[in-house]
Amino acid sequence: MLPIQKLFASDERVFNVNLTGITHEESLLELHNCNSINWIVGHLALTRNSILSALGLEPIAGEEMKPIYARGVVGADMTKAIHLDTLKKLYVDSQPLIMEGLLNLKDEAILEQVTFLGFHEAYHIGQIGIIRKLLGKEGAIK
């Protein structure tokens, strides 16, 4: 496994563990002026389009997600939020595509871009872990 693949494998593992036991309703809560888990997961699914595009692959998230989940969106109408299970599926379904695409990655500039996006994911997945604890749930990483 390539080092860049290890980054994305770790991201997916922690993503799944941090979301274990989180309901859709809990995912919509905005606690302590933080983005909701639903927004973060939707943002990650939407950002995966950038990763897939850099790898020359088709996007997984539709354009209709941008008004809610795009970078910099403040005060999105979360009554239009996509169900957490649907967002998680978009993320998880993109994983094998990314892992395969990384095997063919030869361009150094694209590798740098994709590495940054892997870090970006890890940052937001860490936020999910913190919000999980704010919801009163046990930490998922042992």
C-alpha positions as CSV (number, residue, x, y, z in Angstrom):
1,M,0.0,0.0,0.0
2,L,1.3,3.4,-1.0
3,P,1.8,6.0,1.8
4,I,-1.0,8.2,0.3
5,Q,-3.3,5.2,0.3
6,K,-2.5,4.7,4.0
7,L,-3.6,8.2,4.7
8,F,-7.0,7.7,3.0
9,A,-7.4,4.2,4.6
10,S,-6.9,5.8,8.0
11,D,-9.3,8.6,7.1
12,E,-12.0,6.1,6.2
13,R,-11.4,3.9,9.3
14,V,-11.7,6.9,11.7
15,F,-14.6,8.4,9.8
16,N,-16.6,5.1,10.2
17,V,-15.6,4.7,13.9
18,N,-16.4,8.3,14.8
19,L,-19.9,8.0,13.2
20,T,-20.8,4.8,14.9
21,G,-24.0,5.3,17.0
22,I,-24.6,8.9,15.7
23,T,-28.2,9.3,14.6
24,H,-29.4,11.6,11.8
25,E,-31.1,13.8,14.3
26,E,-27.9,14.1,16.4
27,S,-25.9,14.9,13.2
28,L,-28.0,18.0,12.7
29,L,-27.2,19.5,16.1
30,E,-24.9,22.6,16.1
31,L,-23.1,22.6,19.4
32,H,-20.9,25.3,20.9
33,N,-20.9,27.2,17.6
34,C,-19.4,24.3,15.7
35,N,-20.5,22.9,12.3
36,S,-22.9,20.0,12.7
37,I,-21.8,16.5,12.0
38,N,-24.2,16.4,9.1
39,W,-22.5,19.5,7.5
40,I,-19.1,18.0,8.0
41,V,-20.0,14.7,6.5
42,G,-21.7,16.4,3.6
43,H,-18.7,18.6,3.1
44,L,-16.4,15.6,3.1
45,A,-18.6,13.9,0.5
46,L,-18.6,17.0,-1.7
47,T,-14.8,17.5,-1.3
48,R,-14.3,13.9,-2.5
49,N,-15.4,15.3,-5.9
50,S,-12.2,17.3,-5.9
51,I,-10.1,14.3,-5.1
52,L,-11.8,12.2,-7.7
53,S,-11.5,14.9,-10.3
54,A,-7.7,15.3,-9.6
55,L,-7.4,11.5,-10.2
56,G,-9.3,11.8,-13.5
57,L,-12.5,10.1,-12.1
58,E,-16.2,11.0,-12.1
59,P,-17.7,12.9,-9.1
60,I,-19.9,11.1,-6.5
61,A,-21.7,14.1,-5.1
62,G,-24.2,16.2,-7.0
63,E,-24.1,19.9,-7.6
64,E,-27.3,20.3,-5.5
65,M,-25.2,19.7,-2.4
66,K,-23.1,22.9,-2.9
67,P,-25.6,25.4,-1.4
68,I,-25.5,23.4,1.9
69,Y,-22.1,21.7,2.1
70,A,-19.6,23.8,0.1
71,R,-16.6,25.4,1.8
72,G,-17.5,28.7,3.3
73,V,-21.2,28.2,3.4
74,V,-22.5,29.9,6.6
75,G,-26.1,29.6,7.8
76,A,-27.1,26.8,5.4
77,D,-30.8,25.8,5.6
78,M,-30.3,22.5,7.3
79,T,-34.0,21.7,6.9
80,K,-32.7,20.7,3.4
81,A,-29.9,18.6,4.8
82,I,-29.4,15.2,3.2
83,H,-29.9,12.2,5.5
84,L,-26.7,11.2,7.3
85,D,-26.9,7.7,6.0
86,T,-26.9,8.9,2.4
87,L,-23.9,11.2,3.0
88,K,-22.0,8.4,4.7
89,K,-22.7,6.1,1.7
90,L,-21.4,8.7,-0.7
91,Y,-18.1,8.9,1.3
92,V,-17.7,5.2,1.7
93,D,-18.7,4.4,-1.9
94,S,-16.0,6.7,-3.1
95,Q,-13.2,5.0,-1.1
96,P,-12.4,2.1,-3.5
97,L,-12.4,4.6,-6.4
98,I,-9.9,6.8,-4.7
99,M,-7.7,3.9,-3.5
100,E,-7.6,2.5,-7.1
101,G,-7.0,6.0,-8.6
102,L,-4.1,6.6,-6.2
103,L,-2.3,3.6,-7.7
104,N,-2.0,5.4,-11.1
105,L,-1.0,8.8,-9.7
106,K,2.3,9.9,-11.2
107,D,2.1,13.7,-11.3
108,E,3.8,15.3,-8.3
109,A,1.6,18.4,-8.3
110,I,-1.6,16.3,-8.2
111,L,0.0,14.1,-5.5
112,E,0.5,17.3,-3.4
113,Q,-3.1,18.4,-4.0
114,V,-4.5,15.0,-3.1
115,T,-2.3,14.8,0.0
116,F,-3.6,18.2,1.2
117,L,-7.1,17.0,0.6
118,G,-6.4,13.8,2.7
119,F,-5.1,16.1,5.5
120,H,-8.3,18.2,5.1
121,E,-10.4,15.1,5.6
122,A,-8.4,14.1,8.7
123,Y,-9.0,17.6,10.2
124,H,-12.7,17.4,9.7
125,I,-12.9,13.8,10.8
126,G,-11.2,14.9,14.0
127,Q,-13.9,17.5,14.4
128,I,-16.5,14.8,14.2
129,G,-14.7,13.0,17.1
130,I,-14.8,16.1,19.2
131,I,-18.5,16.7,18.5
132,R,-19.2,13.1,19.2
133,K,-18.0,13.7,22.8
134,L,-20.0,16.9,23.0
135,L,-23.0,14.8,22.2
136,G,-22.2,12.8,25.4
137,K,-20.9,9.7,23.5
138,E,-17.8,7.8,24.4
139,G,-14.7,8.6,22.4
140,A,-14.5,6.2,19.5
141,I,-10.7,6.0,19.1
142,K,-9.2,3.7,21.7
